[in-house]
Amino acid sequence: MGSADLGARRAGPDEDGPLHRHRLPRRCRTVVGLRHPGGAGPRTGPGRFRGGDVSSRELVVLGSASQTPTRHRNHNGYLLRWDGISVLFDPGEGTQRQLLLAGASPTSIRHICITHFHGDHCLGLPGMLQRLSLDRVPDPVEVLYPASGQEYFDRLRHASAYQDHLDVRPVPVRADGRASTGPAFSIEAVRLDHEPETFGWRVVEPDGIHLRPDRLEAAGIRGPDVGRLVSEGSIVRGGVRIGRDEVSEVRPGQRLAFVMDTGMCDAAVGLAADADLVVCEATFASADAGLARRYRHLTAADAGRVARDAGARRLVITHFSQRYPDVGALVDEAREVFPDVVAAEDLLRVPVPARIRTGRAGPG
C-alpha cells in the first residue's frame, strides 16, 4: 500500500491520514453564524453552534466521510427536514445510529435518494428500510436511484430476512428530469460526471404567494374575506373586484441541490442553479487536484466555483478524504471563491436560508 508516512501507511485517494484528536459532537448543533476564532484569520471550522435549536427546514449531517468512516466522520448520510417531511440522501453505514445521536426521527422520511451505488453512499439503505418497517411507517417511501444500478438496489432491498411492513416505492431514474412530484416539493435528477452512473438531486418547492397585510388593509379586506380571496382568486369590495395579485407578491419556492459524486462539469452547475442551499462534495484540496481529476471528484475550490457560477446562496462542503483530518484548508479554498461556506461535521444542523421576497405581484 505504499511507504510509511508519520507512522501510518500512506493514504490512498480516498483514505485517511494519521488520526487526530478533537472534540466530538455531544449532540446535534445548529449553525447560527460564522466567526473567526481568536479574532484573527478566516474561520476554519463549520460555524458557531447553538445546541437544541430546531428549524422547520434544515439539513442534518449524519456523516461526512468519503469511502470509509473514520473515528470522527461517519459514512455519508444527509437528512433534509422540510416542514413535516424528510428526505434522506445517500445513507451509508451507521445511518440509523447517527439519526439517533442527532435526535432526528426516521419516521418522517418519505423519500430516499441514492446518487450512485458506491458503498459509502448506499450501504445503510437495508438498515433504514428495515427500521422504517419496524416503526410501521404508514405512508409510502420512495427510493430514487440510477436505473443502471437496479441489481445493487435489489440486493440492498432484500439484504436480510425480516418482516417487511413498509410500502417501498422504487423509482429507477434513467434520464435527467423530474423524478418525483408531491404537494410540498418535487425532486429532479441530473446526471453527473462519475462512475458508476451518478445522479445529483434537486428539491424544488413551487412558487407561492405572500399576501401583503398593508395592501389587504388598504383594500378593506379582513377576516373571512381573506380566505375567500385566496380560494377564489378575487373578491368584490364596494362594487370593485379586487384580484389576489393586487394584494400579494410572489413567494419564491426554495431549492436545495445535492451534488455528489462528480467531476467538474456544467451539469453540476445547472443542478445547483439558484439554490438556497447546495450540498456539494469537496473530496480533495487543490494541491491534490490531479487525484480529483483522476477519480472524477471535486476539490473544495471546485465546489466553491459550482456554487458561485450557479448563483447559489449557501454552500455545504462534505465527503472529505481521510487524508485531511483538519478541513480548515478546504474551507479556506472554497471561501476564496464563494463567501458562504459551511464545512459539514457529523450531527451538524444547517438551516436552509430564509426565503427572499421578490416584490413581484402575485399570480392572478
FENKABEL-V766474 format. One record per pair of residues at least 4 apart in sequence whose ideal C-beta (glycine too) atoms are under 8 Angstrom apart, sorted by the first residue. I is the first residue (numbers start at 1). J is the second residue. Records with the same first field share a line. If there is no record, write none. Layout:
I=J, J
This chain:
1=9, 10, 12
2=9, 10, 12
3=10
4=8, 9, 10
5=9, 10, 11, 17, 18
6=17, 18
7=18
8=17, 18, 19
11=15, 16, 17, 321, 322, 323
13=291, 294, 295, 321
14=66, 67, 68, 283, 295, 321, 322
15=67, 68, 321, 322, 323
16=68, 70, 321, 322, 323, 325
17=322, 323, 324, 325
18=325
19=70, 71, 325
20=72, 325, 326
22=72
24=72
25=29, 345, 346, 347, 348
26=51
27=51, 52, 101, 103, 347
28=51, 60, 101, 102, 103, 104, 347, 348, 349
29=49, 50, 51, 347, 348, 349
30=49, 50, 51, 52, 53, 55, 58, 348, 349, 350, 351
31=46, 47, 48, 49, 342, 348, 349, 350, 351
32=47, 48, 49, 50, 53
33=47, 48
34=43, 47, 48
35=43, 47, 48
36=40, 41, 42, 43
37=41, 43, 44, 45
42=331, 332, 335
43=47, 331
44=326, 327, 328, 329, 331, 332
45=328, 331, 343, 345
46=331, 342, 343, 344, 345, 348
47=342, 348
49=348
53=349
55=81, 349, 351, 352
56=81, 82, 83
57=81, 82, 83, 254, 351, 352
58=80, 81, 349, 350, 351, 352
59=78, 79, 80, 81, 256, 277, 279, 316, 349, 350, 352
60=78, 79, 80, 81, 102, 104, 347, 348, 349
61=77, 78, 316, 318, 344, 345, 346, 347, 348, 349, 350
62=74, 76, 77, 78, 79, 91, 95, 98, 99, 102, 346, 347
63=69, 73, 74, 75, 76, 77, 78, 92, 94, 95, 98, 346
64=73, 74, 76, 318, 319, 320, 344, 345, 346
65=69, 70, 73, 74, 75, 76, 92, 120, 319, 320, 322
66=76, 120, 281, 283, 297, 319, 320, 321, 322
67=118, 120, 321, 322
68=75, 120, 322
69=73, 74, 75, 92, 93, 94
70=322
72=325, 346
73=320, 346
74=92, 93, 94, 95, 98, 346
75=92, 93, 94, 95, 120, 123, 124
76=89, 90, 91, 92, 120, 121, 260, 318, 319
77=88, 89, 90, 91, 92, 94, 95, 98, 124
78=88, 89, 90, 258, 279, 318
79=86, 87, 88, 89, 99, 102, 104, 109
80=86, 87, 88, 89, 203, 256
81=86, 104, 108
82=86, 87, 184, 185, 203
83=184
84=108
85=108, 110, 111, 182, 184
86=104, 106, 108, 109, 110, 111
87=109, 110, 111, 112, 113, 187, 203
88=95, 106, 109, 111, 112, 113, 128
89=112, 113, 115, 201, 258, 260, 279
90=113, 114, 115, 120, 121, 122, 258, 260
91=95, 112, 121, 122, 123, 124, 125, 127, 128
92=119, 120, 121, 122, 123, 124
93=119, 120, 123, 124
94=98, 124
95=99, 124, 127, 128
96=100, 106, 124, 127, 128, 131
97=101
98=102, 346, 347
99=104, 105, 106
101=347
102=347, 349
106=128, 131, 132, 135
107=132, 135, 137
109=128, 132, 137, 141
110=139, 140, 141, 142, 182
111=141, 142, 143, 144, 180, 187
112=125, 128, 141, 142, 143, 144
113=144, 145, 187, 201, 258
114=121, 122, 125, 143, 144, 145, 146, 149, 153
115=121, 146, 192, 198, 199, 200, 201, 258, 260, 261
116=121, 122, 146, 149, 194, 196, 197, 198, 199, 261
117=121, 122, 145, 146, 149, 152, 153, 196
118=122, 196, 261
119=123
121=260, 261
122=145, 152, 156
123=156
124=128
125=129, 143, 156, 157
126=130, 156, 157, 159, 160
127=131
128=132
129=133, 141, 143, 157, 166, 168
130=134, 160, 162
131=135
132=137, 141, 166
133=137, 162, 163, 164, 165, 166
134=162, 165
136=165
137=141, 166
139=167
140=167, 168, 169
141=166, 167, 168, 169
142=169, 170, 171, 180
143=153, 157, 168, 169, 170, 171
144=171, 173, 179, 180, 187, 189, 199, 201
145=149, 153, 170, 171, 172, 173, 199
146=172, 173, 196, 197, 198, 199
147=172, 173, 174
148=174, 196, 197
149=153, 196, 197
150=154, 172
151=155
152=156
153=157, 170, 172
154=158
155=159
157=168, 170
171=179, 180
173=179, 189, 199
175=189, 191
176=188, 189, 190, 191
177=188, 189
178=186, 187, 188, 189
179=187, 188, 189
180=186, 187
181=186
182=186
184=205
185=203, 204, 205, 206, 253
186=203, 204, 206
187=201, 202, 203, 204
188=201, 202, 204
189=199, 200, 201, 202
190=199, 200, 201, 202, 267, 270, 271
191=197, 198, 199, 200, 267
192=198, 199, 200, 259, 260, 261, 262, 263, 265, 267, 268, 271
193=198, 262, 263, 264, 265, 267, 268, 296
194=198, 261, 262, 263, 296, 297
195=296
198=260, 261, 262
200=257, 258, 259, 260, 262, 267, 268, 271
201=257, 258
202=255, 256, 257, 258, 271, 275
203=255, 256, 257, 258
204=253, 255
205=253, 254, 255
206=253
207=250, 251, 252, 253
208=250, 251, 253
209=244, 248, 249, 250, 251, 362, 363
210=248, 249, 250, 251, 357, 362
211=215, 216, 226, 229, 230, 247, 248
212=216, 247, 248, 249
213=217
214=218
215=219, 246, 247, 248
216=221, 222, 226, 247
217=221, 222
219=237, 242, 246, 247
220=237, 238
221=225, 226, 229, 235, 237, 242, 247
222=226
224=228
225=229, 235, 237
226=230
227=231
228=232, 235
229=233, 234, 235, 242, 244, 247
230=244
233=243, 244, 364
234=241, 242, 243, 244, 364
235=241, 242
236=240, 241, 242
237=242
242=246, 247
243=364
244=248, 362, 363, 364
245=361, 362, 363, 364
246=361
248=361, 362
249=357, 358, 359, 360, 361, 362
250=357, 358, 360, 361, 362, 363
251=355, 357, 362
252=355, 356, 357, 358
254=276, 352, 355
255=274, 275, 276, 277
256=275, 276, 277, 278, 279, 352
257=271, 272, 273, 275, 277, 278, 279, 280, 310, 312
258=279
259=268, 271, 272, 278, 279, 280, 281, 298, 303, 306
260=279, 280, 281, 318, 319
261=281, 283, 296, 297, 319
262=267, 268, 281, 296, 297, 298
263=292, 293, 296, 297, 298
264=268, 298, 302, 305, 306
265=269
266=270
267=271
268=272, 280, 298, 306
269=273, 306, 309, 310
270=310
271=310
272=278, 280, 306, 307, 310, 312
273=310, 311, 312
274=310, 311, 312
275=310, 312, 313
276=312, 313, 314, 352, 353, 355
277=312, 313, 314, 316, 350, 352, 353
278=306, 307, 310, 312, 314, 315, 316
279=316, 318, 344
280=298, 303, 306, 307, 315, 316, 317, 318
281=297, 298, 303, 317, 318, 319
282=298, 299, 300, 302, 303, 317, 318, 319, 320, 330, 334
283=292, 295, 297, 298, 299, 319, 320, 321
284=288, 289, 291, 292, 297, 298, 299, 300, 321
285=299, 300, 324, 329, 330, 333
286=299, 300, 301, 333
288=292, 299, 321, 323
289=293, 299
290=294
291=295, 297
292=296, 297, 298, 299, 302
297=319
298=302, 303, 306
299=303, 333
300=304, 317, 327, 329, 330, 331, 333, 334
301=305, 333, 334, 336, 337
302=306
303=307, 315, 317, 334
304=308, 315, 333, 334, 335, 336, 337, 338, 341
305=309, 337, 338
306=310, 312, 315
307=312, 315, 337, 338, 341
308=312, 337, 338
312=338
313=340, 353
314=340, 342, 350, 353
315=334, 338, 340, 341, 342
316=341, 342, 343, 344, 350
317=327, 330, 331, 334, 341, 342, 343, 344
318=343, 344
320=324, 327, 330, 344
324=329, 330
327=331, 343
328=332
329=333
330=334, 343
331=335, 341, 343
332=336
333=337
334=338, 341
335=339, 341
342=348, 350
344=348, 350
